Amino acid sequence: MPKSRTSYLSRRGLIAAGGALGLVAALTACGGSDSAKSGAGDKDKGAATSGTWTFKDDLGKDVSLKAKPKNIVAYTGTAAALYDYGVQVKGVFGPTKTADGKADAMAGSMDISKVEILGNVYDEFNVEKYAALQPELLVTNTWDGSYWFVPEASKDKILKLAPPVAIGVGGDASLDKALERTADLAKSLGADLNTKQTADAKARFESAATKVREATKANPGVKVLVGSGSADLFYVSTPKTSADLKYFETLGVEFVTPEQGKLDAGGFFESLSWENAGKYKADLVLLDNRTGTLQPEELKAKPTWTELPAVKAGQVAPRVTEPIYSYDKCAKILEDLAKSIQNAKKVS
């Protein structure tokens, strides 16, 4: 899935204000990054003993702080997942607000008026505003071993201010594991996972997973293509390296898999020119729903799109390419997937 497949992932470079460097240095000197200390105990789930806070993230890094962090800054989608467990962050980075001022889908149930938006597109991260928040912890996802939406150009300055924690959502990660790890992190930050709301959300997720299994058994052989459209290219994703698609496969979903030798360097997708967009046939298309990607109405201008068998049959459903990893939000994804597969007719 990394790097930029959508217009909101455009390369708008960060221009850090001159004063930010001094503030970064001052906070660093004061011990703002008390991280990477190894400790004992249940660090894979997070622990708070004798006033300390520890967590081992999905990059294998042990983070240790003198106390449970309160000033948390997170990637928007990760912040939205924590919010569903009752953990409020101070600042966010990533798609948060649309052009008309409304909350982006990645913001989930968060009230975006109550968080400092440090950057709204890829490669945008206001280091000066970040430093002013006096951050104690930076939280994001990781697809490929890097910190998602933390700009490469300013990464070193950002990571000096507060220790980072990353939850795996690509590579070997699967949706169920990403959900578990996000819940572990929320618990370590003070969330009560024993509430009725959380229990109901998890039960709904498990019920939805059963519905997908039942749908794939009742309608076997339905071929699903996962695609994303830009002005010049049509991207076909492999199910092997994204947490959601890997999990869907375990529920019986049959995906169209692009040629291994044609995948991007990260192994996430094959890029097709629009002239070749009909290379793979499918019965159902799951189309990237992120801000900035071409949606069905816009894709009508692409003749090869309109000729795809699934498109001609009206069998196109949105794909939540970057799920908010809470049981509440992922249950809805599974419910919608079950309906799409159940209703799909074989047309490829």
C-alpha positions as CSV (number, residue, x, y, z in Angstrom):
1,M,0.0,0.0,0.0
2,P,2.8,2.6,0.7
3,K,3.8,5.0,-0.6
4,S,1.6,7.4,-2.5
5,R,-1.3,6.0,-4.6
6,T,-3.7,8.9,-4.0
7,S,-3.7,12.6,-4.4
8,Y,-3.8,13.2,-0.7
9,L,-0.5,11.4,-0.6
10,S,1.0,14.1,-2.8
11,R,4.6,15.1,-2.0
12,R,4.0,18.4,-0.3
13,G,7.3,19.0,1.5
14,L,7.4,20.1,5.0
15,I,8.8,23.7,5.6
16,A,9.6,23.8,9.2
17,A,9.6,27.2,10.9
18,G,13.0,28.3,12.1
19,G,11.9,28.4,15.7
20,A,11.0,24.7,15.7
21,L,14.6,23.6,15.7
22,G,15.3,25.5,18.9
23,L,12.2,24.1,20.6
24,V,13.0,20.6,19.5
25,A,16.5,20.9,20.9
26,A,15.2,22.3,24.2
27,L,12.7,19.6,24.7
28,T,15.2,16.9,23.8
29,A,17.7,18.3,26.3
30,C,15.0,18.0,28.9
31,G,14.6,14.3,28.3
32,G,11.5,14.5,26.0
33,S,12.5,11.2,24.4
34,D,12.9,8.7,27.3
35,S,12.6,5.7,25.0
36,A,14.1,2.5,23.7
37,K,14.9,1.3,27.2
38,S,14.5,-2.5,27.6
39,G,12.5,-3.6,30.6
40,A,11.0,-6.8,32.0
41,G,7.4,-7.9,32.3
42,D,4.5,-8.0,29.9
43,K,5.8,-5.4,27.5
44,D,4.2,-6.9,24.4
45,K,0.8,-5.8,25.8
46,G,2.1,-2.8,27.7
47,A,2.5,-2.5,31.5
48,A,2.4,0.2,34.2
49,T,4.2,-0.9,37.3
50,S,5.7,1.3,40.0
51,G,4.6,4.4,38.0
52,T,6.5,3.3,34.8
53,W,4.9,2.7,31.4
54,T,6.3,0.2,28.9
55,F,5.2,-1.2,25.6
56,K,6.8,-3.3,22.9
57,D,5.6,-2.3,19.5
58,D,5.3,-4.2,16.3
59,L,8.7,-3.1,15.1
60,G,10.1,-5.0,18.1
61,K,11.1,-1.8,19.9
62,D,10.7,-1.5,23.7
63,V,9.4,1.9,24.8
64,S,9.7,2.8,28.4
65,L,8.5,6.0,30.1
66,K,8.6,7.2,33.7
67,A,4.8,7.4,33.7
68,K,1.8,6.6,31.5
69,P,1.8,9.2,28.7
70,K,-0.9,11.8,28.6
71,N,0.2,14.0,25.8
72,I,-0.2,11.6,22.9
73,V,0.0,12.5,19.2
74,A,-1.1,9.9,16.6
75,Y,-1.7,9.2,12.9
76,T,-5.4,10.1,12.3
77,G,-6.6,6.5,11.7
78,T,-4.8,5.2,14.8
79,A,-6.0,8.1,16.9
80,A,-9.6,7.2,15.8
81,A,-9.1,3.6,16.9
82,L,-7.8,4.7,20.3
83,Y,-10.8,7.1,20.6
84,D,-13.2,4.2,20.2
85,Y,-11.6,2.7,23.4
86,G,-11.8,6.1,25.2
87,V,-8.3,7.3,24.7
88,Q,-8.1,10.9,23.6
89,V,-5.0,12.2,21.8
90,K,-3.8,15.8,21.7
91,G,-2.7,16.0,18.1
92,V,-3.0,14.1,14.8
93,F,-1.3,13.9,11.4
94,G,-2.8,12.4,8.3
95,P,-6.1,12.9,6.4
96,T,-8.3,14.5,9.0
97,K,-10.3,17.3,7.3
98,T,-11.7,17.4,3.8
99,A,-11.6,20.4,1.6
100,D,-15.1,21.5,2.8
101,G,-13.9,21.4,6.4
102,K,-15.7,18.2,7.4
103,A,-14.1,15.3,9.1
104,D,-12.3,12.9,6.8
105,A,-13.4,9.2,7.0
106,M,-10.1,8.4,8.6
107,A,-11.1,10.5,11.6
108,G,-13.8,8.0,12.5
109,S,-15.9,9.1,15.5
110,M,-13.4,11.7,16.7
111,D,-14.4,15.4,17.2
112,I,-11.6,16.9,15.0
113,S,-12.2,20.3,16.6
114,K,-10.6,19.0,19.7
115,V,-7.3,17.9,18.2
116,E,-4.4,19.8,16.8
117,I,-4.0,18.9,13.1
118,L,-0.3,18.8,12.4
119,G,-0.6,17.7,8.8
120,N,-3.5,16.8,6.6
121,V,-1.7,15.1,3.6
122,Y,1.3,12.9,3.1
123,D,4.7,14.5,3.9
124,E,3.0,17.3,5.8
125,F,3.9,17.5,9.5
126,N,4.3,20.8,11.4
127,V,7.2,20.1,13.7
128,E,6.8,23.5,15.6
129,K,3.2,22.8,16.5
130,Y,4.2,19.2,17.4
131,A,6.9,20.4,19.8
132,A,4.5,22.9,21.4
133,L,2.2,20.1,22.4
134,Q,5.1,18.7,24.5
135,P,4.4,15.2,23.2
136,E,5.2,12.2,25.4
137,L,4.3,9.5,22.8
138,L,3.9,9.3,19.0
139,V,1.6,6.5,17.7
140,T,1.2,5.4,14.2
141,N,0.9,2.3,12.0
142,T,3.6,0.5,10.0
143,W,3.2,-1.2,6.7
144,D,6.8,-1.9,5.7
145,G,8.9,-1.2,8.8
146,S,8.6,2.6,8.5
147,Y,6.5,5.0,10.5
148,W,3.3,5.7,8.5
149,F,2.9,9.3,7.5
150,V,6.0,10.5,9.4
151,P,7.8,12.5,6.7
152,E,11.3,11.1,5.8
153,A,12.7,14.6,5.5
154,S,11.8,15.6,9.1
155,K,11.7,12.1,10.7
156,D,14.8,12.6,12.8
157,K,13.5,15.8,14.4
158,I,10.1,14.4,15.0
159,L,11.4,11.1,16.6
160,K,13.7,13.0,19.0
161,L,10.7,14.8,20.6
162,A,8.9,11.7,21.8
163,P,9.3,7.9,21.5
164,P,7.3,6.3,18.7
165,V,5.1,3.3,18.8
166,A,4.0,1.5,15.6
167,I,1.2,-1.1,15.1
168,G,1.7,-3.5,12.2
169,V,-0.9,-3.4,9.5
170,G,1.1,-4.8,6.5
171,G,3.6,-7.5,5.8
172,D,2.9,-10.4,8.2
173,A,0.2,-8.6,10.0
174,S,-3.4,-9.7,9.8
175,L,-6.6,-7.7,10.6
176,D,-7.4,-9.7,13.7
177,K,-3.8,-9.3,15.0
178,A,-3.8,-5.5,14.3
179,L,-7.1,-5.2,16.2
180,E,-5.6,-7.1,19.1
181,R,-2.5,-5.0,19.2
182,T,-4.4,-1.7,19.0
183,A,-6.6,-2.8,21.9
184,D,-3.4,-3.8,23.8
185,L,-2.0,-0.3,23.3
186,A,-5.3,1.3,24.3
187,K,-5.4,-0.7,27.5
188,S,-1.9,0.2,28.4
189,L,-2.9,3.9,27.9
190,G,-5.7,3.5,30.4
191,A,-8.6,2.1,28.3
192,D,-11.1,-0.2,30.0
193,L,-11.6,-3.1,27.7
194,N,-14.2,-4.7,29.9
195,T,-17.0,-2.3,29.1
196,K,-20.2,-3.5,27.6
197,Q,-19.6,-1.2,24.6
198,T,-16.2,-2.9,23.9
199,A,-17.6,-6.4,24.5
200,D,-20.5,-5.7,22.1
201,A,-18.2,-4.3,19.4
202,K,-16.0,-7.4,19.6
203,A,-19.0,-9.7,19.5
204,R,-20.4,-7.9,16.5
205,F,-17.0,-8.2,14.8
206,E,-16.9,-12.0,15.4
207,S,-20.5,-12.3,14.1
208,A,-19.6,-10.4,11.0
209,A,-16.6,-12.6,10.4
210,T,-19.0,-15.6,10.5
211,K,-21.3,-13.9,8.0
212,V,-18.3,-13.5,5.5
213,R,-17.5,-17.2,5.9
214,E,-21.1,-18.1,5.3
215,A,-21.3,-15.9,2.3
216,T,-18.2,-17.3,0.6
217,K,-19.5,-20.9,1.2
218,A,-23.0,-20.0,-0.1
219,N,-21.6,-18.3,-3.2
220,P,-18.3,-20.1,-4.0
221,G,-16.0,-19.1,-6.8
222,V,-16.7,-15.3,-6.7
223,K,-13.4,-13.6,-7.8
224,V,-12.7,-10.3,-6.0
225,L,-10.3,-7.7,-7.4
226,V,-9.0,-5.0,-5.1
227,G,-8.3,-1.8,-7.1
228,S,-7.4,1.9,-6.8
229,G,-7.7,4.5,-9.5
230,S,-5.6,7.6,-10.2
231,A,-5.6,9.8,-13.2
232,D,-2.9,7.8,-15.0
233,L,-2.9,4.4,-13.4
234,F,-5.1,1.6,-12.1
235,Y,-3.5,-0.3,-9.1
236,V,-4.4,-3.9,-8.4
237,S,-3.6,-5.0,-4.9
238,T,-2.3,-8.3,-3.8
239,P,-4.0,-9.8,-0.7
240,K,-0.6,-11.1,0.6
241,T,0.7,-7.9,2.3
242,S,-2.3,-6.0,3.7
243,A,-3.8,-6.9,7.1
244,D,-7.4,-6.7,6.0
245,L,-7.0,-8.7,2.8
246,K,-5.0,-11.4,4.5
247,Y,-7.7,-11.8,7.0
248,F,-10.4,-11.9,4.4
249,E,-8.6,-14.8,2.7
250,T,-8.9,-16.8,5.9
251,L,-12.6,-16.3,5.8
252,G,-12.8,-17.8,2.3
253,V,-12.6,-14.7,0.0
254,E,-11.0,-15.6,-3.3
255,F,-8.9,-12.7,-4.7
256,V,-7.5,-11.9,-8.1
257,T,-3.8,-11.9,-7.4
258,P,-1.5,-9.8,-9.6
259,E,1.7,-11.3,-11.0
260,Q,4.4,-11.5,-8.4
261,G,7.1,-10.1,-10.7
262,K,4.9,-7.1,-11.6
263,L,4.4,-5.8,-8.0
264,D,5.9,-2.5,-6.7
265,A,9.1,-2.6,-4.7
266,G,7.1,-3.0,-1.4
267,G,5.1,-6.0,-2.8
268,F,1.7,-4.3,-2.4
269,F,0.2,-3.7,-5.9
270,E,0.7,-3.9,-9.6
271,S,0.5,-0.6,-11.5
272,L,-1.5,-0.8,-14.8
273,S,-1.9,1.9,-17.4
274,W,-5.5,2.6,-18.1
275,E,-5.0,1.0,-21.6
276,N,-4.2,-2.3,-19.7
277,A,-6.7,-1.9,-16.9
278,G,-8.7,-4.9,-18.2
279,K,-5.8,-7.3,-17.6
280,Y,-7.5,-9.1,-14.8
281,K,-11.2,-10.2,-14.8
282,A,-13.3,-10.4,-11.6
283,D,-16.8,-10.8,-10.4
284,L,-16.6,-8.1,-7.7
285,V,-14.3,-5.0,-7.5
286,L,-13.5,-3.6,-4.1
287,L,-12.5,0.0,-4.9
288,D,-10.2,2.2,-2.8
289,N,-12.4,4.7,-1.0
290,R,-9.7,7.0,0.3
291,T,-9.9,10.8,-0.2
292,G,-8.2,11.6,-3.5
293,T,-8.7,8.3,-5.3
294,L,-11.0,8.2,-8.3
295,Q,-14.5,7.0,-7.4
296,P,-17.0,5.3,-9.7
297,E,-18.5,8.5,-11.0
298,E,-15.1,9.8,-12.0
299,L,-14.0,6.5,-13.4
300,K,-16.8,6.6,-16.0
301,A,-14.4,8.6,-18.1
302,K,-12.1,5.6,-18.4
303,P,-13.3,3.3,-21.1
304,T,-11.4,0.3,-19.8
305,W,-13.0,0.7,-16.4
306,T,-16.5,0.7,-17.8
307,E,-15.7,-2.5,-19.8
308,L,-14.6,-4.5,-16.7
309,P,-17.1,-7.4,-16.2
310,A,-17.8,-6.5,-12.6
311,V,-18.3,-2.8,-13.4
312,K,-20.7,-3.6,-16.3
313,A,-22.7,-5.8,-13.8
314,G,-22.8,-3.1,-11.2
315,Q,-20.7,-5.2,-8.8
316,V,-18.4,-2.5,-7.3
317,A,-18.1,-1.9,-3.6
318,P,-16.0,0.5,-1.6
319,R,-12.9,-0.9,0.1
320,V,-11.8,0.7,3.3
321,T,-8.2,0.6,2.4
322,E,-7.0,1.9,5.7
323,P,-9.3,0.5,8.4
324,I,-9.7,2.1,11.7
325,Y,-8.4,-0.8,13.9
326,S,-11.2,-0.9,16.5
327,Y,-13.7,-3.8,16.6
328,D,-16.5,-1.2,16.2
329,K,-15.2,0.1,12.9
330,C,-14.0,-3.2,11.5
331,A,-17.3,-5.0,12.2
332,K,-19.0,-2.8,9.7
333,I,-16.3,-3.5,7.1
334,L,-17.0,-7.3,7.4
335,E,-20.7,-6.9,7.3
336,D,-20.5,-4.9,4.1
337,L,-18.1,-7.5,2.6
338,A,-20.5,-10.3,3.4
339,K,-23.4,-8.6,1.7
340,S,-21.2,-7.8,-1.4
341,I,-20.1,-11.4,-1.8
342,Q,-23.5,-12.8,-1.1
343,N,-25.1,-10.6,-3.8
344,A,-22.4,-11.0,-6.4
345,K,-23.1,-12.9,-9.6
346,K,-20.3,-14.7,-11.5
347,V,-19.6,-12.5,-14.6
348,S,-15.9,-13.0,-15.2
